[in-house]
Amino acid sequence: MMAAIHLNDETFKEAIASGVTLVDFFATWCGPCKMLSPIVESIAAESDGSYSVCKVDIDEAGDIAMSYGIMSVPTLIVFKNGVEAARLIGVRPKAEIVDMIKKQIDS
């Protein structure tokens, strides 16, 4: 069972460089982020290895958040081989997030 990997300025680029990676941009003070967190962790736990799940605390990694134009949290971005492929903002149902990941794996 995998848990979401917390990224920082040093680990971010390498983590998204290859394959499909879901990144949850969040803040510890954000209520909706707290609601989304168990969904993200559940998606991480169910990964069969075809995708990774990571989290970025925007207060600890402000440069990363700024470089991807994160204006509100939570924001979920799916990266494919280092490039942003899809984005959802706000709390979303698990099925919608999983569908977004699967579309990138299958494309």
C-alpha positions as CSV (number, residue, x, y, z in Angstrom):
1,M,0.0,0.0,0.0
2,M,1.5,3.3,-1.1
3,A,0.9,6.6,0.6
4,A,1.2,10.0,-1.2
5,I,4.7,11.3,-1.3
6,H,5.3,14.7,0.0
7,L,7.5,16.8,-2.4
8,N,9.5,19.9,-1.9
9,D,11.7,22.2,-4.1
10,E,14.5,19.5,-4.2
11,T,12.3,16.5,-5.1
12,F,9.5,17.9,-7.3
13,K,11.1,17.9,-10.8
14,E,12.4,14.4,-10.4
15,A,9.1,13.1,-9.1
16,I,7.1,14.4,-12.1
17,A,9.8,13.7,-14.7
18,S,8.5,10.4,-16.0
19,G,5.2,8.6,-16.2
20,V,1.9,9.8,-14.8
21,T,1.9,11.6,-11.5
22,L,-1.0,13.1,-9.6
23,V,0.1,16.1,-7.5
24,D,-2.2,17.5,-4.8
25,F,-1.3,21.1,-4.1
26,F,-2.7,21.8,-0.6
27,A,-2.2,23.9,2.5
28,T,-2.5,22.7,6.1
29,W,-4.9,25.6,7.0
30,C,-7.3,24.8,4.1
31,G,-10.6,23.1,5.1
32,P,-11.4,21.7,1.6
33,C,-7.9,20.3,1.5
34,K,-8.5,18.4,4.6
35,M,-11.7,17.0,3.0
36,L,-9.8,16.0,-0.1
37,S,-6.8,14.5,1.6
38,P,-8.4,11.1,2.5
39,I,-9.5,10.7,-1.2
40,V,-6.0,11.5,-2.5
41,E,-4.5,9.0,0.1
42,S,-7.0,6.3,-1.0
43,I,-6.1,6.9,-4.7
44,A,-2.4,6.5,-3.7
45,A,-3.1,3.3,-1.8
46,E,-4.9,1.8,-4.8
47,S,-2.1,2.6,-7.3
48,D,-1.0,-0.4,-9.2
49,G,2.3,1.3,-10.1
50,S,1.0,2.8,-13.3
51,Y,0.9,6.2,-11.7
52,S,2.3,8.0,-8.6
53,V,0.5,10.3,-6.2
54,C,2.3,13.2,-4.5
55,K,1.5,16.2,-2.4
56,V,2.9,19.7,-2.3
57,D,2.3,22.0,0.6
58,I,2.1,25.4,-1.0
59,D,3.3,27.2,2.1
60,E,6.5,25.1,2.1
61,A,7.0,25.1,-1.7
62,G,5.7,28.5,-2.8
63,D,8.0,28.7,-5.8
64,I,6.5,25.4,-7.2
65,A,3.0,26.6,-6.6
66,M,3.7,30.0,-8.2
67,S,5.4,28.4,-11.3
68,Y,2.2,26.4,-12.0
69,G,-0.2,29.3,-11.3
70,I,-1.8,27.7,-8.2
71,M,-4.4,30.4,-7.2
72,S,-6.6,28.3,-4.9
73,V,-6.2,25.1,-3.0
74,P,-6.8,22.3,-3.3
75,T,-5.6,22.0,-6.9
76,L,-4.9,18.6,-8.4
77,I,-2.6,18.4,-11.4
78,V,-1.8,15.3,-13.4
79,F,1.7,15.5,-15.0
80,K,2.7,13.2,-17.8
81,N,6.4,12.9,-18.4
82,G,7.0,16.2,-16.6
83,V,4.3,18.2,-18.5
84,E,1.0,19.3,-17.0
85,A,-1.7,17.2,-18.7
86,A,-4.9,17.9,-16.7
87,R,-6.0,20.0,-13.7
88,L,-8.9,20.0,-11.3
89,I,-9.6,22.7,-8.7
90,G,-11.5,22.2,-5.5
91,V,-12.8,19.0,-3.8
92,R,-13.9,16.5,-6.4
93,P,-15.3,13.0,-6.2
94,K,-12.8,10.2,-6.2
95,A,-14.2,8.8,-9.5
96,E,-13.6,12.0,-11.3
97,I,-10.0,12.2,-10.1
98,V,-9.3,8.5,-11.0
99,D,-10.9,9.1,-14.4
100,M,-8.5,12.1,-15.0
101,I,-5.5,9.9,-14.1
102,K,-6.7,6.9,-16.3
103,K,-7.1,9.2,-19.3
104,Q,-3.5,10.2,-19.1
105,I,-2.3,6.6,-18.6
106,D,-4.3,5.5,-21.7
107,S,-3.4,8.4,-24.0
